[in-house]
Amino acid sequence: MPDAPDPDPAPPEADPRWFELFNEIGIIAQLSRARFEAAQPDGLTLPQFIVLNHCVRLGDGKAPLDLARAFQTPKASLTNTLAGLEARGLVEMRPNPRDGRSKLVHLTPAGRARREAAVAAVSAGFAPLGAALEPGLVDGLLPALGALRRLLDANR
């Protein structure tokens, strides 16, 4: 007769490096957000930029609820972000042709241009840091960080 499975298996051994890794990522995120927002001449916030960037990278015409799910943020928070972008003329809410009750988010030409300006501003703001880093560090980090992002995204 086979042994019954252990009803209370021991959890996997904790590896403190995981905490260290995500602690560093969290601190970097906080510092980079402050630097990003300080580099924007017109007060564009990071959540607003994230919407613009998402729509450029993955296409616009998505429902607010789909965007909230993609960003793992409450719909009310995203609605507030979209209202700010719409007031600035960077996005427009169009009726959903498949469902007359909902709207879809579309970038305006000004929104696309503002995303490009934000990328240029933040890139220029981070450029001086490059001189303080080892040559090739960024090139070495990008594949590993991309792999980590894909893993986290697949395991939401």
C-alpha positions as CSV (number, residue, x, y, z in Angstrom):
1,M,0.0,0.0,0.0
2,P,1.5,3.4,-1.0
3,D,2.3,5.9,1.7
4,A,-0.3,8.7,2.0
5,P,0.9,12.1,1.1
6,D,2.1,14.2,4.0
7,P,-1.0,16.4,4.8
8,D,1.2,19.3,5.9
9,P,4.3,19.4,3.7
10,A,7.0,21.7,4.8
11,P,7.1,24.9,2.9
12,P,10.0,25.5,0.5
13,E,13.0,26.9,2.3
14,A,13.0,30.7,2.2
15,D,15.7,32.3,0.3
16,P,16.4,35.8,1.7
17,R,17.8,36.9,-1.7
18,W,14.3,37.1,-3.0
19,F,13.4,39.7,-0.4
20,E,16.7,41.6,-1.1
21,L,16.0,41.6,-4.8
22,F,12.4,42.9,-4.6
23,N,13.4,45.4,-1.8
24,E,16.0,46.9,-4.1
25,I,13.5,46.9,-7.0
26,G,11.0,48.7,-4.8
27,I,13.5,51.4,-3.7
28,I,14.6,51.9,-7.3
29,A,11.0,52.2,-8.4
30,Q,10.4,54.9,-5.7
31,L,13.5,56.8,-6.6
32,S,13.0,56.6,-10.3
33,R,9.3,57.7,-10.0
34,A,10.4,60.9,-8.2
35,R,13.1,61.5,-10.8
36,F,10.6,60.8,-13.7
37,E,8.0,63.2,-12.3
38,A,10.5,65.9,-11.5
39,A,11.7,65.8,-15.2
40,Q,8.3,66.5,-16.6
41,P,7.8,70.2,-17.2
42,D,4.0,70.1,-17.1
43,G,3.4,67.8,-14.2
44,L,2.7,64.5,-16.0
45,T,2.5,61.8,-13.4
46,L,3.9,58.4,-13.7
47,P,0.5,56.7,-13.7
48,Q,-0.5,59.0,-16.6
49,F,2.6,58.2,-18.5
50,I,2.1,54.5,-17.9
51,V,-1.3,54.7,-19.7
52,L,0.3,56.7,-22.6
53,N,3.2,54.2,-22.8
54,H,0.9,51.2,-22.7
55,C,-1.2,52.5,-25.5
56,V,1.8,53.2,-27.7
57,R,3.4,49.9,-26.9
58,L,0.4,47.6,-27.1
59,G,-2.2,49.7,-29.0
60,D,-5.0,51.8,-27.8
61,G,-8.8,51.2,-28.1
62,K,-9.0,49.3,-24.8
63,A,-11.7,49.6,-22.2
64,P,-10.8,51.2,-18.9
65,L,-11.5,48.0,-17.0
66,D,-9.1,46.1,-19.2
67,L,-6.4,48.7,-18.5
68,A,-7.1,48.6,-14.8
69,R,-6.6,44.8,-14.9
70,A,-3.4,45.1,-16.9
71,F,-2.0,47.6,-14.4
72,Q,-3.4,45.7,-11.4
73,T,-4.9,48.9,-10.1
74,P,-8.4,49.7,-8.9
75,K,-10.8,50.9,-11.7
76,A,-11.5,54.1,-9.7
77,S,-7.8,55.0,-9.7
78,L,-7.5,54.4,-13.4
79,T,-10.7,56.4,-14.0
80,N,-9.1,59.3,-12.2
81,T,-5.9,59.0,-14.2
82,L,-7.9,58.8,-17.5
83,A,-9.9,61.9,-16.5
84,G,-6.7,63.8,-16.0
85,L,-5.3,62.7,-19.4
86,E,-8.6,63.5,-21.1
87,A,-8.7,67.0,-19.6
88,R,-5.2,67.6,-21.0
89,G,-6.3,66.4,-24.4
90,L,-3.9,63.4,-24.4
91,V,-6.6,60.7,-24.6
92,E,-10.2,60.6,-25.8
93,M,-12.9,58.2,-24.7
94,R,-14.8,56.9,-27.7
95,P,-18.0,54.7,-27.6
96,N,-17.3,51.0,-27.9
97,P,-18.7,49.9,-31.3
98,R,-19.4,46.4,-29.9
99,D,-21.0,47.5,-26.7
100,G,-22.8,50.9,-26.6
101,R,-22.6,51.0,-22.8
102,S,-18.8,51.2,-22.5
103,K,-16.1,53.4,-23.8
104,L,-12.6,52.8,-25.2
105,V,-9.5,54.8,-24.5
106,H,-7.7,56.2,-27.6
107,L,-4.6,58.3,-27.6
108,T,-4.8,61.7,-29.4
109,P,-1.9,62.9,-31.5
110,A,-1.0,65.1,-28.6
111,G,-0.9,62.1,-26.3
112,R,1.5,60.3,-28.6
113,A,3.7,63.3,-28.8
114,R,3.6,63.8,-25.0
115,R,4.7,60.2,-24.5
116,E,7.7,60.8,-26.7
117,A,8.5,64.0,-24.9
118,A,8.3,62.2,-21.6
119,V,10.6,59.5,-22.8
120,A,13.1,62.1,-24.0
121,A,12.9,64.1,-20.7
122,V,13.4,61.1,-18.5
123,S,16.2,59.6,-20.7
124,A,18.0,62.9,-20.5
125,G,17.5,63.0,-16.7
126,F,19.0,59.5,-16.3
127,A,21.9,60.0,-18.7
128,P,24.3,61.5,-16.1
129,L,23.9,58.3,-14.0
130,G,25.5,56.3,-16.9
131,A,28.9,57.9,-16.2
132,A,28.8,56.6,-12.7
133,L,28.0,53.0,-13.7
134,E,30.3,50.3,-15.0
135,P,30.2,50.2,-18.8
136,G,27.8,47.5,-20.0
137,L,25.9,47.3,-16.8
138,V,22.6,48.4,-18.3
139,D,23.0,46.1,-21.2
140,G,23.6,43.2,-18.8
141,L,20.6,44.1,-16.6
142,L,18.0,44.5,-19.3
143,P,17.7,40.8,-20.3
144,A,17.5,39.6,-16.7
145,L,15.0,42.3,-15.7
146,G,12.9,41.5,-18.8
147,A,12.9,37.8,-17.9
148,L,11.8,38.6,-14.3
149,R,9.0,40.8,-15.6
150,R,7.8,38.1,-18.0
151,L,7.8,35.5,-15.2
152,L,5.9,37.8,-12.8
153,D,3.4,38.7,-15.5
154,A,2.8,35.1,-16.4
155,N,2.3,34.2,-12.7
156,R,-0.1,37.0,-11.6
